[in-house]
Amino acid sequence: MIARAWIARDDRDVGEADRAIVADAREALVPDALVHREHGERAGGRTGRARRWRPPPWPALIVPLGLLAAWLATTSIGHVFPPHQLPSPGQVASTARVLLADGELVRHVAASLGRVLAGFACGAAAAIAVAICVGLSRLTEQLIDPTLQVLRNVPSLAWVPFLLLWLGIDEAPKITLIAIGAFFPVYLNLVAGIRQTDRKLIEVGYVFGLGRAALVRRIILPSARPYLWTGLRVALGQAWLFLVAAELIASTRGLGYLLIDGQNTARPDVMLVSILVLALLGKLSDGVLRRLERRALHWTDGFGGLAADGRSPAPGAAPGAAR
Amino acid sequence: MTAAVTGTSTGAPTGTSAGAPTAAITARGVAKQVQGHAILRDLSLEIRRSELACLIGPSGCGKSTLLRLISGLERDHTGELDVAGQPITGPSRRVGFMFQEPRLLPWLTVRDNIALGLPPAAPRRAPADADARIDALLAQVQLSGTAGALPRQLSGGMAQRVALARALAAEPEVLLLDEPFSAVDAITRGRLQQLVLEIWHRTQITMLLVTHDLDEALVMSDRVLVLSDRPARVATIVEITAARPRDRRDPVLAAERARLAEALERAADPPEPS
């Protein structure tokens, strides 16, 4: 099944390359209408294809399956670790089933997910606003950036006592802490993205008489989007990190709480469930963001990584196809 | 586009102040320094309305700098520099510019790239008109049907034609072309040259083309302005009188080619005073 999908995709890439070559050759020889209709189709076809789910390519499965095998070998089979240190996969699975059945797990996941989304949204929105100001103006950069760089280096846990002091022990300090975590990746990347805008494209804007605002809106910000998306993805990862920091203190719900609770009640299986669910949610949320990114950045024409056979993907192949 | 045609062919320039200037571009005693180096010195020229003129000269002599000054992309010159009788104060939609590279915005489709050249707010106010206009421009550069494609899907020649359509969308009075055919293969270059010639015939837009290719200058231009080595001045002006459409095998053209080559050689040779 997986192998078939892999082969099918390779075929498609080859087909794409061939068509591109044919199109180039035709351009020199025949009336253009033909070639161009084909280009239009290709554009439409690609966006349609990006939405379809594909199973992960088999190399992506090697390491996870290997780890699972090692876990099984050292617990259920080899008994290298006693259950109170490292419970077996079977034990962890049955604990997860119990937690799921009584609605406990859903409650924790909902609490954590809500906090991460709220914190991420606030932090990213603030970062976008500040990054635009700093990215566009040297003066604003000189005013704000050094301070932000200092704050950036404050370890996340150092904020906790002050946030509790100022904001109480409710949701506010937790969401604020997550927002702080999400702020800096977006900020740093977007400022870098704005600053790297191709001078040549800015000149195009000048030539067509764009004013300052139009230049920012139509050229500078769109061109910074790949950086913004990288920032958002790193920020979402940070948000999950800061979530656990936030939930370790003064909380009664959430996956961080479940982790600490497992520790306090000497339940390594509960701790592992919490960690695995955190990992899974982190990966899933990144996957969602990556899909959105791919759709938003379908216009990019990057390298895209080497394929397994060491060749670069065909020019014009869907970005991220190799991921 | 059609408005520009009637405006210039009747010799009654619209949108300019009284005293109807006959020249599209005038330079008098223009000098330009970059970091203490004189790039242009005492450069004077006059490009007539609806003329297709070429700037040619030794490489690095300041052809592109001159073109960028006229476009308003480059500033801080001394001397007088006017487009249609008005001094240049900065980039303006009156003066179109085609770069050496297509410089399409990679995140916009061909259609939206061309829309960038349309008058501001036109696509929002009358989207149907804007679309029709873009389709017409695409047809003009023989790219009908590519409106939905992204720049990365285009070949170099196609991308440069989109750039041409985008420049024309702004309906400039003057179109400056900075070696726009230098990065494509010989066949595509020939086709692009013919395309620009066709559009020039049809629209009568004044065009000033920088090139380092003698044959391109011969095929394209009414006059070739040969620049001297740095600091650049206009060393010689060679009129190309061969009849259009031009044939590279035309003996008249061959004679003019010899004259032009000689002029270029002299211009590149500093000890020769003119």
Contacts between the chains, C-beta under 8 A, distances in Angstrom:
chain1	res1	chain2	res2	distance
A	23	B	155	7.6
A	24	B	155	5.3
A	27	B	155	5.7
A	27	B	157	6.7
A	27	B	158	6.7
A	27	B	188	7.9
A	28	B	187	5.5
A	28	B	188	7.0
A	31	B	142	8.0
A	32	B	142	5.0
A	32	B	143	6.2
A	32	B	144	7.4
A	32	B	145	7.8
A	33	B	144	5.9
A	33	B	145	5.6
A	36	B	143	6.0
A	36	B	144	6.6
A	36	B	145	3.7
A	36	B	146	4.1
A	36	B	149	7.3
A	37	B	145	4.6
A	39	B	145	7.6
A	39	B	146	5.4
A	39	B	149	4.3
A	39	B	153	5.3
A	39	B	154	7.3
A	40	B	145	5.8
A	40	B	146	6.4
A	40	B	147	7.2
A	40	B	148	4.6
A	40	B	149	5.8
A	42	B	149	7.5
A	42	B	153	6.2
A	43	B	109	7.5
A	43	B	148	5.2
A	43	B	149	5.1
A	43	B	150	6.0
A	43	B	153	6.3
A	44	B	148	6.8
A	200	B	99	7.1
A	200	B	101	7.1
A	200	B	103	5.4
A	201	B	103	6.3
A	201	B	105	6.3
A	203	B	73	5.8
A	203	B	99	7.6
A	203	B	103	7.6
A	204	B	99	7.7
A	204	B	103	5.0
A	204	B	105	7.3
A	204	B	116	7.5
A	206	B	72	7.7
A	206	B	73	6.1
A	206	B	90	7.8
A	206	B	91	4.1
A	207	B	71	6.6
A	207	B	73	7.1
A	207	B	91	5.5
A	207	B	95	7.9
A	207	B	96	7.2
A	207	B	97	4.6
A	208	B	93	6.4
A	208	B	116	5.6
A	208	B	117	5.8
A	208	B	166	7.9
A	208	B	170	6.0
A	209	B	91	6.5
A	209	B	92	6.1
A	209	B	93	4.3
A	209	B	120	7.2
A	209	B	170	7.8
A	210	B	120	7.8
A	214	B	120	7.2
A	218	B	105	7.9
A	218	B	116	7.3
A	219	B	105	6.8
A	222	B	105	7.1
A	222	B	107	5.0
A	222	B	108	8.0
A	223	B	105	7.7
A	223	B	107	7.4
A	225	B	107	7.2
A	298	B	150	7.8
A	299	B	106	5.4
A	299	B	107	4.4
A	299	B	108	7.7
A	299	B	150	5.1
A	299	B	151	7.7
A	299	B	152	6.9
A	300	B	106	7.0
A	300	B	152	7.8
A	301	B	106	6.5
A	301	B	151	7.9
A	301	B	152	3.7
A	315	B	152	7.9
A	316	B	152	6.2
A	316	B	153	5.9
